[in-house]
Amino acid sequence: MSQFNIPSSGNFVVVPRKDGDILLAKGFIFTPKEEELVDQYLKKKAYCQDLPCEIIKPIDDLYKMNSDQIPMRDFVYGKTNEAFFFTDNHTRYLEDNQTFCPTSGGYWQVTDTNKQVLDRNNNIIGYKDRLIFFGGKYPNGQISNYAIEEFRLNSQQNATLDLNIRNN
Protein backbone atom coordinates (compact mmCIF):
# COMPACT_ATOMS: atom_id res chain seq x y z
CA MET A 1 0.00 0.00 0.00
CA SER A 2 1.53 3.30 -1.05
CA GLN A 3 1.19 6.46 0.97
CA PHE A 4 0.78 9.94 -0.48
CA ASN A 5 2.10 13.06 1.15
CA ILE A 6 -0.83 15.46 0.84
CA PRO A 7 0.06 19.02 1.83
CA SER A 8 -2.02 20.89 4.39
CA SER A 9 -5.49 21.78 3.16
CA GLY A 10 -4.79 25.50 3.68
CA ASN A 11 -2.91 25.57 0.37
CA PHE A 12 -5.49 23.64 -1.62
CA VAL A 13 -9.11 23.77 -2.75
CA VAL A 14 -11.04 20.49 -2.71
CA VAL A 15 -13.18 19.80 -5.79
CA PRO A 16 -15.55 16.83 -5.51
CA ARG A 17 -15.65 13.98 -8.05
CA LYS A 18 -17.66 10.78 -8.02
CA ASP A 19 -14.51 8.68 -7.76
CA GLY A 20 -12.73 10.88 -5.22
CA ASP A 21 -11.90 14.52 -4.59
CA ILE A 22 -9.38 16.50 -6.60
CA LEU A 23 -7.01 18.83 -4.76
CA LEU A 24 -6.28 22.02 -6.67
CA ALA A 25 -3.68 24.56 -5.65
CA LYS A 26 -5.13 27.79 -4.28
CA GLY A 27 -5.06 30.29 -7.08
CA PHE A 28 -6.29 27.72 -9.63
CA ILE A 29 -8.53 29.47 -12.15
CA PHE A 30 -11.16 27.56 -14.10
CA THR A 31 -10.95 29.01 -17.62
CA PRO A 32 -12.29 26.43 -20.08
CA LYS A 33 -12.58 27.14 -23.78
CA GLU A 34 -16.11 27.34 -25.21
CA GLU A 35 -15.63 23.95 -26.90
CA GLU A 36 -14.65 22.38 -23.56
CA LEU A 37 -17.64 23.90 -21.77
CA VAL A 38 -20.06 22.49 -24.33
CA ASP A 39 -18.43 19.09 -24.92
CA GLN A 40 -16.95 18.19 -21.54
CA TYR A 41 -19.48 19.79 -19.20
CA LEU A 42 -22.81 20.77 -20.79
CA LYS A 43 -23.18 17.70 -23.00
CA LYS A 44 -22.17 15.32 -20.22
CA LYS A 45 -24.48 17.06 -17.75
CA ALA A 46 -27.42 16.93 -20.20
CA TYR A 47 -26.91 13.22 -20.87
CA CYS A 48 -26.31 12.30 -17.20
CA GLN A 49 -22.69 11.29 -17.81
CA ASP A 50 -19.81 11.76 -15.37
CA LEU A 51 -18.30 15.25 -15.48
CA PRO A 52 -14.53 15.79 -15.36
CA CYS A 53 -15.16 17.31 -11.90
CA GLU A 54 -18.06 18.88 -10.04
CA ILE A 55 -16.80 22.43 -10.42
CA ILE A 56 -19.97 23.84 -12.06
CA LYS A 57 -22.96 23.85 -9.72
CA PRO A 58 -26.65 23.99 -10.70
CA ILE A 59 -28.66 27.15 -10.01
CA ASP A 60 -32.46 27.43 -10.15
CA ASP A 61 -34.38 30.18 -11.94
CA LEU A 62 -31.32 32.14 -13.10
CA TYR A 63 -33.42 34.11 -15.57
CA LYS A 64 -35.67 35.37 -12.78
CA MET A 65 -32.74 36.72 -10.75
CA ASN A 66 -31.54 40.30 -10.77
CA SER A 67 -27.84 40.59 -11.48
CA ASP A 68 -27.04 41.20 -7.79
CA GLN A 69 -28.94 38.05 -6.75
CA ILE A 70 -26.68 35.62 -8.64
CA PRO A 71 -24.57 33.81 -6.02
CA MET A 72 -21.20 34.76 -7.50
CA ARG A 73 -19.39 33.95 -4.23
CA ASP A 74 -20.52 30.33 -4.52
CA PHE A 75 -18.16 29.89 -7.48
CA VAL A 76 -14.62 30.05 -6.09
CA TYR A 77 -12.69 28.66 -9.05
CA GLY A 78 -12.88 31.43 -11.64
CA LYS A 79 -11.63 34.87 -12.43
CA THR A 80 -12.93 37.75 -10.35
CA ASN A 81 -16.53 38.60 -11.31
CA GLU A 82 -16.87 35.41 -13.40
CA ALA A 83 -18.83 32.29 -12.47
CA PHE A 84 -20.14 29.15 -14.14
CA PHE A 85 -23.52 27.58 -13.37
CA PHE A 86 -25.84 25.02 -14.88
CA THR A 87 -29.42 26.21 -15.22
CA ASP A 88 -32.52 25.11 -17.06
CA ASN A 89 -33.04 27.45 -19.99
CA HIS A 90 -36.39 25.85 -20.74
CA THR A 91 -38.28 28.78 -19.19
CA ARG A 92 -36.47 31.21 -21.48
CA TYR A 93 -37.52 29.24 -24.56
CA LEU A 94 -41.17 28.72 -23.63
CA GLU A 95 -42.22 31.95 -25.33
CA ASP A 96 -40.86 31.38 -28.87
CA ASN A 97 -37.25 32.21 -28.06
CA GLN A 98 -38.20 35.31 -26.10
CA THR A 99 -35.56 38.00 -26.27
CA PHE A 100 -35.96 39.26 -22.72
CA CYS A 101 -36.54 37.70 -19.30
CA PRO A 102 -38.23 39.91 -16.71
CA THR A 103 -37.02 39.93 -13.09
CA SER A 104 -38.24 41.78 -9.99
CA GLY A 105 -35.84 44.68 -10.61
CA GLY A 106 -35.22 44.64 -14.35
CA TYR A 107 -34.74 42.19 -17.18
CA TRP A 108 -32.16 40.15 -19.07
CA GLN A 109 -32.07 41.16 -22.75
CA VAL A 110 -30.62 38.93 -25.48
CA THR A 111 -28.01 40.99 -27.35
CA ASP A 112 -26.08 38.38 -29.31
CA THR A 113 -27.64 35.13 -30.38
CA ASN A 114 -26.74 31.78 -31.93
CA LYS A 115 -22.98 32.26 -32.07
CA GLN A 116 -21.66 28.87 -33.15
CA VAL A 117 -19.41 26.82 -30.89
CA LEU A 118 -17.21 24.57 -33.00
CA ASP A 119 -15.17 21.50 -32.13
CA ARG A 120 -11.67 20.81 -33.47
CA ASN A 121 -13.14 19.42 -36.70
CA ASN A 122 -15.26 22.56 -37.25
CA ASN A 123 -18.50 20.73 -36.42
CA ILE A 124 -21.13 22.88 -34.72
CA ILE A 125 -21.45 21.34 -31.25
CA GLY A 126 -23.40 24.15 -29.64
CA TYR A 127 -24.52 27.74 -29.62
CA LYS A 128 -23.86 30.72 -27.39
CA ASP A 129 -26.22 33.60 -26.62
CA ARG A 130 -25.30 36.71 -24.65
CA LEU A 131 -27.78 38.38 -22.31
CA ILE A 132 -27.23 41.78 -20.66
CA PHE A 133 -29.00 42.89 -17.47
CA PHE A 134 -31.04 46.11 -17.60
CA GLY A 135 -32.42 47.69 -14.43
CA GLY A 136 -35.99 49.00 -14.64
CA LYS A 137 -38.95 48.21 -16.85
CA TYR A 138 -38.71 46.75 -20.35
CA PRO A 139 -37.97 48.25 -22.89
CA ASN A 140 -36.59 51.43 -21.24
CA GLY A 141 -34.26 49.96 -18.63
CA GLN A 142 -30.76 51.14 -17.78
CA ILE A 143 -27.97 48.92 -19.09
CA SER A 144 -25.67 47.39 -16.50
CA ASN A 145 -22.22 45.80 -16.58
CA TYR A 146 -23.66 42.32 -15.96
CA ALA A 147 -23.81 39.72 -18.73
CA ILE A 148 -24.70 36.06 -19.05
CA GLU A 149 -23.22 33.86 -21.72
CA GLU A 150 -25.64 31.02 -22.25
CA PHE A 151 -24.46 27.83 -23.95
CA ARG A 152 -26.73 25.16 -25.39
CA LEU A 153 -26.17 21.99 -27.39
CA ASN A 154 -26.64 21.66 -31.13
CA SER A 155 -29.75 19.49 -31.20
CA GLN A 156 -29.06 18.26 -34.74
CA GLN A 157 -25.65 16.87 -33.82
CA ASN A 158 -26.96 15.21 -30.68
CA ALA A 159 -30.21 13.80 -32.12
CA THR A 160 -29.21 10.20 -31.39
CA LEU A 161 -28.78 11.01 -27.70
CA ASP A 162 -31.91 13.16 -27.41
CA LEU A 163 -34.03 10.24 -26.21
CA ASN A 164 -31.71 9.92 -23.22
CA ILE A 165 -32.13 13.55 -22.27
CA ARG A 166 -35.93 13.37 -22.53
CA ASN A 167 -35.95 10.27 -20.34
CA ASN A 168 -33.74 11.96 -17.73
N, C-alpha and C positions, 0 to 999 in steps of 0.2 A: 504494500500500500504506500503510495507516494504522498508526500505532504507538501502543500503549497504555502509559501510565505506571503500571506495577504497583508498589505500595509494597513495601517489604521484607517478606519472608515472616515476620518476627518478629511482625508485627501481625495476621497472618491465619492461618486454618486452611484447609487444602486438602481439599476434598471431591470424590472422584472421580465422574465421569459418563462415560457411553459416548462422548459427543461432546465431551469436554473437561472439565477440572477446574473447579470453582467455588471462588472464594476468598471465605471468610466472615470477617468481622471477629472477632477474638478477643473472647470474651464472648457470641457468638451462642449462643442457647439454642433447641434444637429442642423446641417445645411444640405439636405438632399437635393438633387437635381429634379426637375419636373418629371422626367421619365421614371426616376426611382420612386417618387411619391406615388405615381399612378400604378406602376407595375409591381413594386415590392410592398406597398402598404395598402393603397385603396383597393386594388384588384383582390389582393389576398383577404382583406377585411370583408369585402362584398361577398366573396365566395367561401367564407368561413374557413380559410386556410391559416396556418400558423404564420404570424408576422415575424420579421427578423428580430424585433424586440417590441415591447409594449410601451414605446416612447410616446405615441400619439393616443390621447385619451378621447373617449366619446363625450360629446356635449349635447344637451337637449335644447331644442328650440332656439338655435343660434340666430335665426332670422327674425326672431321676436325681441332680441336683446338690443338695447342701446349700446353704443360702442364702449361706454364706461362700465357696462355690466358683464362684459366678456372676461372670464377669469384668467387673465393673462399671467398672473403669478403662479397658477397651477402648472404652467409649462416652464420647467426650469432648464431645458436643454438647448434653447435657441439663442439667437441674437437678442439684444435688448429690443423691446417692443415688437417682438415677433413670436408667434405661437402657432402650433399645429393642433387641430382637433378634427375628429370625425363627427359629422352631423348628418342627419337625414335631410336631404334637400327636396324630399318629396313635397313638402308643404309649399316650397317656392315654385314648383312646377305644376301645382294643381290648377292654376288659373292661366292656362295656355302660355307657359313661359313668361309669367308676369315679370315686368322690368323693375318693379320696386316692391319692397317688403316693409310694411308699416310696423313701427314699434311704438312704445308708450311716449317716447320723446323725440321721434323723428322717423327716418326710414333709410333703408339700404337701397341704393339705386344702382342698377346694372349699367356700367359704363363701357365695358369691353367684353365682347361675348364670342364664344366658340373659337378661341385661339387653339390651334391644334397642338397636341402634345405627341411628339413622335418618338419611336424607339430607334435603336441604332440602325435598323434597316429601313428607316423612313416610313414605317407603317404608322398610321394614326391609332394610338392606343387610348387616347383620351382627349378631353377638351378642358379649357380653363376659361372661366368667366371672372371678371373683376367687378366687385361691388364697392361703392363708396358710401360712407355714412353721412347723411344730412340731418341736422337738427331742425326741428320744426315740422310744419305741415307740408305734405306733398301738394303741389310741385314747387313750392317757393321756399324750401328749406335752405339753411346755411351749410355750405360744404364744410366738412371736417377733414382732419388728417388721417382718419381711420379708413382702412380698406380691408376687404376680404378677397382672397383669391380662392375661388371655388373650383375644385377639380372633379371631373366625373369621367366614367369609363365610356369608351366608344362602344355603343351597343351592337353595332354591326360586327365588330371584330370579336366580341365576346358572346355572340348569339348561341354557340353550343353550350356555354356555361350558364346561360340565362335561366334555365329551368332550376338550377341549383339555387340561384339567388331568390327566385320566387318562392321556393320551398323553405328557405331559411329566413 
